[in-house]
Amino acid sequence: MHIIVIGAGIIGMTSAYYLAKKGHQVTVVDACAGPGQMTSQANGAQLSYSFVAPLAEPAVLPKLPAWLLSARSPLSLRLRADPQQWRWAMAFLAACRTEKSRQTTAELLSLGLYSRQMMHQLIADEMLSFDFSSSGKLLVYQDAGSYAVARKQMDYQAALGSTQVALDRKRCLELEPALRGIQERIAGGIFTRSEDAGDCLKLCRELERKLRQGPQKVEFLYNTPVMHLHRQNGRVTRLQTMAGDMTADAYVIANGIGAQALARQAGFNPYIYPLKGYSLTYELTAQSEAPRVSVSDVHNKVVYARLGNRLRVAGMVDIGDGSNSIHPRRITSLKQAVEHYLPALHPADEPVAWAGLRPARPDSKPLIGQAPLRNLWINAGQGALGFTLAAGSAALLADRLSGAPTTIADNLFAP
């Protein structure tokens, strides 16, 4: 079967990989000049398979007023006269219920653990080079109340198959000495040995290299935006692109925030909305005291991931800003967070700043499966968890499209 995958970010590239492994003829189409140029380019770099709790949870509600009124808040909201934004926001608030949040956590954790399995198998099979490391992840808490809540969440996730340990201040510092600059503020930490880190952009490029050379060679068409999806009699008949019309036996929407417009053309609403995030990439020196394990500053909602001789720092959520522009105020705030957290970092130079749009759904659950049209499929809406969930999402999509048995229950994540 000939399949066109729309999107060459990490979701599209892994989808192409697993579809090609199933024996399909695959063409990848993307508006950019190469793979991983949008949200996958400089994301948080953490593969946090066990940390998939949805953004929509009851604990968010009392924090919203302070977050929205503070210029240094990890979450910023710019209200617009945009019906899509208001529908998304109302659905998000409706998902901030304990029962809903717990159910979503369980479902995302099943996909996260499956993604870990598939990512490790992918690396073993293909010997990919993308600054991958398996040093684990440490969540650091700076107040006793949040730490107590985290321990309850840890106990809940243990029943779902996640293995984590609670650490006091001393053990946090033994595990990661680079945190000594904030040692007096550490209330405790939650450590998960099984978490990984890697450079998402490099992985996209490695996958392209493998797919061009593989036995089932994949064709890549860049600088080719898909402008319209034509349908007739319950099927997609063709794609209208800048390079002309394209046809295939089946089509996969996997182009991040662009999936919203294409899905609407296909007659359904995936409720995907862009949430802007920011990152900094620091070049390290011999004098740099940088974390070796992946670290999450829970209080400031900032994550740190080691990529060889670089440190990736990511954070912030801007709602209502659909551009890729880098706002100096947000970057300054992120830099200040790093300076307070890692005072002995001593990087080689000023960090490289980046901003990207995460394709988020209100309940944080991606859509993976067949769309209302018979030959149209979707793999989108992973939000900030795109890198983490990519391998599992793509393997699940390839199984469902090919009619193969799946590890994940058939009803989960279906459009």
C-alpha positions, 0 to 999 in steps of 0.5 A: 500500500502506498501511504503519504505521511504529512509531516516530518517532525518526530511523529511523522518520521517515526510513523514513516519508519514503522509503516515502512517496516510493515512493508508499505511504500511511504512518501513523507511530505513536509512544508519545511526544508528538512526533517524536525524543523518545527516543534521537534527542533529544540524541545526539552530533550527529555524522554519522560515515559513515566511523567505523562500526567496531563496538564489539565489536573485539579491542582492547576485550578487554584494556581491559574490566577497567579500564573496568569497575572505574573510576568514571570509565570510559567504559564501565560494567557493571551485572550483572543477573539478566537472561538477555537481558543475558547472551545479549547480552554473550556474543554481544558477546564472540564478535564481538570477533575480528579477522576478524569485526570487519573484516568488520563494518567493511566492511559498516557502511562500505558502509552509512555511505557510502550514508547520506552519499549519501542524506543529502546528497540529502535535504537538497538535495531538501527544503532542511531546516534542522537546524544541518547542517554539513560541516566534517569530523571529527578523531579526536585521539589522546593516545598513540603506540600508539593513533595507530599502530593508528588509522593501520593502520585508516585504511589498511584503510578506504582500500581500502574507499573511505574517504578520510582523512588522518593529521595530526601535532600541529601540523597538528591544531592548525592545523585546530582551534585550540580544542585548544590546551589539550591540545596537549602531549598530542596524539600525532596525529589522523585527519581525514575531510573528508567527515563532517557534523554536525547536530541530530537532533531538529530533523531529525525535526521538519523531516521531520514538517513536510515529510511532513505537507505533501507530495504523499503526506501522512503521518499521525502518531499520537502518545501511542499506544504499541503494546502488542501485535502480533497474528499469524495464518497467518504475517502480522500481523493487527493492532496493539493500541494505546492508541488501539484496534486498527490494521490496514495492509497492512504494518508496520515496526518502527522504534522503537529499544529497543522493537523487541526486545519487538515482534520477540519477539511476532513470533517472532524475537529481534533481540538489541537491548539498551539501552546508555545514553549521556549528552550535554551541550549548551553555549550558547556566547558570543563568548568561547568557544573551541569546536571548529568541526570535529567532534572525537572524544577517543579516549582518553576516548571523548567526541565534540564537535559544533558546532551553530550557537551550541551545542556538543554533547558526548556519551559514556559507555556504561552497560550494564545500566541501562534507565532514562532517568534522569540519574546525577549521577556520570556527568554530573560525569565528562563535565563534567570531561572537557570542562573538561580538554579545552577549558579555554577553552570559557567557555560562557554557562551550565551545560550541559543534561544528557541521557541516552538508550538506544541500541538496540544489537546485539552486532555493531553491525549493524542489521537492515533488511528483512523479518521472519519474518512476510510483512507485517512489516519491521524497521529497528532496532539501529543503536545509537550510529550511528542518526543516521549510518546513518538515511538509508541504512537507511531508503532500503534498507528502502523499496527492499526493501519495495517490491521495487526494486533496492538499492545494498546487497547483498541479504544484508547486514543482513537479519534 
